[in-house]
Amino acid sequence: MENSQKNRIRELAQLLESCPPVQFPPPDGLPGEPGGILIQRRCAEVKINPGGSDRLKLFHRRFVLTAALEREGLVCVNDLTFPVAPDYASLVYPFQYHHYVVDQSDFFWMVVTFELERMFYPETLYHCSVKMTPVTYGLLARMVELYLEYGGGDPRVRRYLNCLLAELDAEPCRIDAGTHAPASDRRVRLFEEVNGYICLHLAEPELSVEEIARKHGVSKSYLYSVFEKMVGCHPAEYIRQLRLQQAYRLLKSGRWLLSEVAGQCGFSSLSVFSRCFRNVTGVPPSEYLRSERGRTSAE
């Protein structure tokens, strides 16, 4: 039954738009219901990780529900990581930096993004992945069918998503961040170890790819190949993106001087930080800091 449901979901997923023109539909749900629902497939033809500066855009007010139909991967949320095994699903909550690690050439995941007034619902799905059952697969399949026929604003789509979240919330079989067993895929396992090491030493300007490879007993070329296949970029670029995400988070708080942000994020100087930040966001950090302080004061 479960395999037939998965096959049905794959068939339906092929009918979804590869690149929807609107990535952030306006919220249209009733109070207490999901709204602005967008359902997408992610596979070799439609990568899950955006490239370049778009990684900074994985910080928004929407929930992201990811179901791994095929291939084990890794969910990176802020400074935490946890595997999402085949037939497991994970929920990323609003305003959390996140990205995914998976063999981009051979996987099939479903991604549902939505908005909800209750920012902390469901309460027990933080930083974990949850086993998909025949019931949750059935709910997902029916939701995609209705979505394709009537669109994300149909009340039945919202209610099926509510039921899907409730079923996942009640499922006891889960993989928690910090207490999980090592991933079975050796590249995912290596990436999780490397990601933890990078996060631990992110504030050190001398952190290098050579040091990371040596600490984990692999060659520099192998490390490059793993990063290229799993996240679509080189390790040095990945480190730079993490530093910029951390800087973005500190600037958004409005409590730090630019020099303090640059130091905490591992940039060798304020000028290097300013140049990197402007290249990615289009504005210098000083201007972004002023705008955030103004917004905070207004609020």
SVG drawing of the C-alpha trace seen along z (x, -y; Angstrom):
<svg xmlns="http://www.w3.org/2000/svg" viewBox="-13 -54 58 56">
<polyline fill="none" stroke="black" stroke-width="0.4" points="0.0,0.0 2.8,-2.4 4.7,-1.9 1.6,-2.4 0.9,-5.7 4.5,-6.8 4.2,-5.9 1.0,-7.9 2.6,-10.9 5.5,-10.7 3.0,-10.6 1.2,-13.6 4.4,-15.4 5.4,-15.3 2.3,-17.5 3.5,-20.3 5.2,-23.3 9.0,-23.0 9.4,-26.7 6.2,-28.4 6.1,-32.1 5.1,-32.9 7.3,-31.3 5.5,-33.1 1.8,-33.0 -0.2,-35.4 -1.7,-33.8 -5.4,-32.9 -6.3,-30.6 -8.9,-31.0 -7.7,-31.6 -5.9,-28.6 -5.6,-27.1 -2.5,-26.9 -2.6,-29.5 -0.5,-30.4 0.2,-26.8 2.8,-25.9 3.6,-22.2 6.7,-21.4 8.8,-18.4 12.6,-18.3 14.7,-15.9 17.7,-15.7 15.8,-18.0 14.6,-20.4 17.4,-20.9 16.5,-21.6 19.4,-23.9 19.5,-27.3 22.8,-28.5 24.8,-31.6 23.3,-34.4 19.8,-32.7 20.9,-30.6 20.4,-33.7 16.7,-33.7 16.1,-30.5 15.1,-32.7 11.5,-33.7 8.2,-33.6 6.9,-30.3 6.8,-26.8 8.6,-24.2 7.5,-20.6 9.8,-18.2 9.0,-14.5 11.9,-12.3 10.4,-9.7 13.8,-8.5 17.3,-9.1 18.6,-10.0 19.6,-13.6 20.4,-16.1 18.5,-19.1 20.6,-22.0 18.6,-24.4 20.5,-27.3 23.5,-25.5 21.8,-22.1 21.7,-19.2 19.7,-16.0 19.1,-13.3 15.9,-12.9 15.8,-9.3 13.7,-7.8 10.1,-7.7 10.7,-10.5 9.5,-14.1 10.8,-17.2 9.2,-20.6 11.3,-23.8 9.6,-26.6 9.4,-30.3 12.5,-32.6 15.0,-29.7 18.0,-29.6 17.9,-26.3 19.3,-24.3 19.4,-20.6 22.2,-18.1 21.4,-15.3 22.9,-13.7 21.5,-16.2 21.8,-13.8 19.6,-11.0 16.8,-11.9 13.1,-12.6 11.5,-14.8 8.2,-16.6 8.2,-20.1 5.2,-22.0 5.6,-25.6 2.8,-27.5 2.0,-30.2 0.2,-29.8 -0.8,-32.3 0.5,-29.9 4.3,-30.2 5.0,-27.3 2.5,-24.7 2.9,-21.8 4.7,-22.0 6.8,-18.8 8.3,-18.8 11.2,-21.1 14.6,-19.9 13.6,-16.3 12.4,-14.2 9.3,-11.9 8.4,-8.6 5.9,-8.7 3.1,-6.1 0.5,-4.8 -1.9,-7.3 0.4,-10.3 1.3,-9.1 -2.4,-8.8 -3.1,-12.4 -0.2,-13.8 -1.3,-12.0 -4.9,-13.3 -3.7,-16.8 -1.6,-16.9 -4.5,-15.7 -6.7,-18.5 -3.9,-21.0 -3.5,-20.2 -7.2,-20.4 -8.3,-23.3 -5.1,-25.1 -3.6,-25.8 -6.5,-28.1 -9.0,-25.3 -10.3,-24.7 -9.9,-20.9 -6.2,-21.4 -5.7,-23.4 -7.6,-20.8 -5.7,-17.9 -2.5,-19.7 -3.8,-20.3 -4.5,-16.6 -1.1,-15.7 0.6,-17.9 -1.5,-16.4 -0.6,-12.9 3.1,-13.7 2.9,-15.4 1.5,-12.2 4.0,-9.9 6.5,-8.6 9.1,-7.3 11.4,-10.2 15.1,-11.2 16.0,-14.1 18.9,-16.5 21.7,-15.9 20.6,-12.4 20.3,-10.5 22.4,-7.6 24.8,-8.4 23.4,-8.6 23.7,-5.5 25.0,-7.3 28.7,-7.9 28.7,-11.2 25.8,-12.5 27.6,-11.3 30.8,-13.1 29.0,-16.2 27.2,-16.3 30.6,-16.0 32.2,-18.7 29.2,-21.0 29.4,-20.7 33.2,-21.5 32.6,-24.5 29.9,-25.9 32.1,-25.4 35.0,-27.3 33.1,-29.7 34.5,-32.8 38.1,-31.8 39.3,-33.6 42.1,-31.0 39.6,-28.2 40.5,-26.5 39.4,-23.7 42.8,-22.0 42.4,-22.0 38.9,-20.6 40.0,-17.8 43.0,-16.9 40.8,-16.9 38.4,-14.5 40.9,-12.2 39.9,-12.8 41.6,-14.4 40.9,-17.9 39.7,-16.7 37.3,-14.2 35.9,-16.9 35.3,-19.1 33.5,-16.3 31.2,-15.6 30.3,-19.3 29.7,-19.7 27.5,-16.7 25.5,-17.2 25.1,-21.0 26.2,-22.2 29.1,-24.4 32.7,-24.2 33.5,-24.1 35.0,-27.6 31.8,-29.0 29.7,-27.1 31.8,-28.5 31.3,-32.0 27.5,-31.5 27.3,-30.3 29.3,-33.4 27.0,-35.7 23.9,-34.0 25.3,-34.5 26.1,-38.1 22.6,-38.6 21.1,-37.2 23.3,-39.4 22.6,-42.5 18.9,-41.8 19.0,-41.8 20.3,-45.4 22.4,-44.9 25.9,-44.7 28.4,-47.1 29.6,-46.2 33.1,-45.5 31.7,-43.1 29.6,-41.3 32.6,-40.9 34.7,-39.5 32.1,-37.0 31.5,-35.7 35.1,-35.0 35.8,-37.7 39.4,-38.8 38.5,-42.5 35.6,-44.9 36.4,-45.8 36.3,-42.1 33.0,-41.6 31.5,-44.7 32.6,-43.7 31.2,-40.1 27.9,-41.3 27.4,-43.9 28.3,-41.4 25.5,-39.0 22.8,-41.4 23.4,-44.4 23.6,-46.8 26.5,-47.5 26.0,-46.1 25.9,-49.7 22.8,-50.5 21.2,-47.2 21.9,-47.8 20.3,-51.3 17.2,-49.9 16.9,-47.2 17.3,-49.6 14.7,-51.9 12.3,-49.0 12.8,-47.9 12.2,-51.4 9.1,-51.7 7.8,-48.4"/>
</svg>
